[in-house]
Amino acid sequence: MSSAKTSGTSTPFSSTTTLSSPPSPLLKGSPDTIDQDVYYNPRLSASTLVECIASRNSSSSTVYIYDLAEQSGFGTWTKARAKSGINSAPVVDLQTRAGAGLSLVGRLSEGTSQDTVKGAVLTAYTTPSGLSMMAPSLSHIPIATPTSRLVIQVPIVTSIGESFSLSHSLAPLASAWPLLPEDLVVLLSSTPQQTVDFAALSYKLTKSHVVHLFDQHGSSREIGHSLAPLSGKEAGTSVVEAVSAAGYKFFDVAGDAQAHTAIVLLNGPLAVAAATIANHTNGLAVVTVNVLRPWDEAALRNALPKSIVSVHVVDDIPNISTQGPLYVEVLGSLIENPAISVHAHRITPSKTNEYLNKDSAFSSFIATIVPAVASTSSFLQPSTLKRAFLLSAPQSPLSALPRITEALFASSKGVNVRSLTDYDAFSKPGGIAATRIVLSSKSEMTDYIPLAITLPLDAESDGTVDFLAVLDQSLLKSHAVLNYAKRGSPVLVVTAWTADELYSTLSSQVTSLITERDLRIFTLDAKDIAVKVAGAAGPASDALQVILTHLAFVRLYLGSVASESSVLAISQAAIGETVEGIPLEQINGHAWSGLKEVAFTESAGPGSPLQSFAFNAIVVETEDGDTVVNGARLSSWHDAAKHIIFPSAFAPPVEPSLEEYPQNPALHPESPDRTYLVTCSVNRRLTPLEYDRNVFHLEFDTTGTGLKYAIGEALGVHGWNDDQEVLDFCKWYSADPTSLIAIPVVAGEGKLHTRTVLQALQQQIDLFGHPPKSFYTDLAAYATSSLDRHALLFIGSPEGSATYKKLSDKDNVTFVDVLKKFPTAKPGIEKLCELVGDIKPRHYSIASAQSVVGNRVDLLVVTVEWSTPDGTPRYGQCTRYLAGLRVGQKVTVSIKPSVMKLPPNPKQPIIMAGLGTGAAPFRAFLQHFAMLASHGQEIGPVYYYFGSRHQASEYLYGEEIEAFILNGIITRAGLAFSRDGDKKVYIQHKMLEDADALAKMLHEDEGVFYLCGPTWPVPDVYEALVNALVKYKGDPAKAGEYLEGLKEEERYVLEVFLFLFLQVCSELTHGKS
């Protein structure tokens, strides 16, 4: 069994990491001031500096940002800077499509562009995939001049595989290199400093068009480098002179000067790793290509050691049947030397990803070329480095932790700090943030190795991390996070679980790993401590969670020499003496006592298979608080995966609109309605937990959506199917939930929108709805069994009406039920989607007045649950979806007009009768009347009738109603709780008590009567009103005619619906409720 004890001594070394990179500052002032701000600033990545250099108005006349670049995390900073208007070039957004690049060529073409007259240096941002699509257009580009040229900054990152993992690969360009103009300069950089230098060099090559490719996968996004500006030395007249003036060569050579074997690679993270290996291996030389165009054959031959007899060329290619362009160039340069053999090694994107992320994989590959290379990563993972790995949920309160940690080490003159944050948007709802931090001594100079290589994300390794921090406790159950930890290393788990709960939660796989590697597990309930110290949950407690976790980290970092006073002294230097007005000394005391070590002495029970982390999202945090994930601005990480898979579907080109809040075409493009994306801010149950009806109150924040609604209108909710039921169906139907399908857009003139099978069946297709008769006939065409086909045709025929009625009305079969009942009828998944059709929005009367609540819309909902005659449980699709909403979750909605309209004159008498959730629109009425009264406006008499079963359990909005009564907004309230007395009382009985007043209001005072709720009380309410009006009309027939006439005048208004609680339908006969 496990036991918990206070950690009296801590672990040897650790460090922590960062959840997300801090937003890059928008730099202001003169160009000289900007240079001072961006250079030598370890908080800024090389990628940000490239944007700064490229977007200066002294560098570019216009910056064109292609969508693919921003989806790679490159371009967002430039757009923000352009909005500031300070020393920045204007920005133009472009979509990547066939013919991409023609607009750039057109602007530079003589006689067709004004820019050629006044001079134009155009900059474009795109990716390798985007550049490959631009290549045919660039073949027509005019000759570059100092005042008319093009610079293309290319962040290298490529999405691969079913998990959309991001990798450093130039494979998309394999077929495009021959199409690029011969006079186009192509620069490749790898280290952060080289990336910044080559970006600046791109604009010094005034007689050339330039493409600069850099490592956006890793090194250019690293934080912690103090990057210097490119030397001010004159660039020279030729490319060779300019590169040399910058301190670089066309080819870098590393390794043994007497080597017999050489490996040639394009500059990038693998080239850096290969050079490091070569520096420690006899007989091996590595040649790194910094300048691919113009290709200098003589420079390559001179770079190779004279002893070389075998040259191996590593090429990025999309598949092994493609010939690599680098191999062609190298072979052509060496073909006249018969003493040298040239060999091709074709590396696909998936293989590149393996070499970057799997421990020892790349050194093992090198060993196949030069057996003297031990298949070990010791050269790439020096023991002098200390590595930390932090895993958490994006946008959690602990997301500020890395900044404090970096500040702590940055204040130390003897320590180098490097960090890199990657994201996994797929393997866990809400995503995962993974930050790697590497610490090294400034006195021990080592070769630069990208973080992606020196600390690979390999869950199958024996552990490469000196310190592991798990800030999201659920990751211990879902992911193999402890696999990253070294033997004997400390693991900090921020969790609300007790030691026993932690032990019982972990699977035997995890606990065995803990004991096998002798891992030391420390827990800290930072949230609970923070709330107690702050006095309440809120921003102050969120900040304290970060500080508490940071203090725990410092303690573990100091190891056995840690003391409460030493942790305090070190942290005060970075944090100060108080946080949120609370002394740091007090907070430190809580952190010291709250850190517990948990001992694992035996294995727990088996658990579910654990997943691995996959890097598939790049995040940019902007100054204005936006989270930009692969180019998509998100307010919730639950949307991240959709934007990554379908950036064009979820962010399609938007037609110009004069509306302040134009329609977002990505929101249910299949729906003809105007849709809005609102945020759930409240989901509160109104009835007791033990009560058999779940009636709940919802509030949605509409800020920034432009959603407007009138009193009495209904909200259309575009609900989702239950995800587990969808996954179960996919498994039964043998449909891969991750595969892509194209679905026609309704009234979209042949347009299609792309979804995964899971997205389509969960969010759009009415899989669990009730099939019409035509579905049986349509499905019959796909039945391979004669029996199934004839049965389906019979049910769909006029002769099968009785069978269809039984299936529909009694058995309540769904589309899924029909498919399972006739299992040989299995159309393809796209055809099935077409046959079933879309989920229709469910409409709910709005329970709020926008004139009172502002940017908010409220609903009153009751969950719909029943059982079929055979006992199968059924659920209302949309009420089930709404009941499960979490605060912060996004919901697509639309507005539907309603007959429930207020009369034009607020002095007209109002009679409202609502049963159960039928009270919703009347709450909006009453809010509006109260607002009018508060402004001194006179309102007419308001009679409010409400009916439910029990006052204690189902008096919906009872406190508000009582307040309206006390304030005189409600003139008379008739409350009927049918099950509270010996005799059942319903709203019609309460109305009969007020018969004279009701008749007078309707007949003489232009009063308006409203009924909202189920259909069953309509006859009784009608009869009560008719009997009341007999006084004026003489007999029931004439009174009935008068009441019917009021419908035409919109003074007798019914908003009724079929009550769907089938389990109580037998009770809902005359006089039942």
Summary of the structure (lengths in Angstrom):
residues: 1073
radius of gyration: 34.8
end to end distance: 54.3
largest distance: 120.1
contacts: 3738
relative contact order: 0.07
helix: 37%
strand: 22%
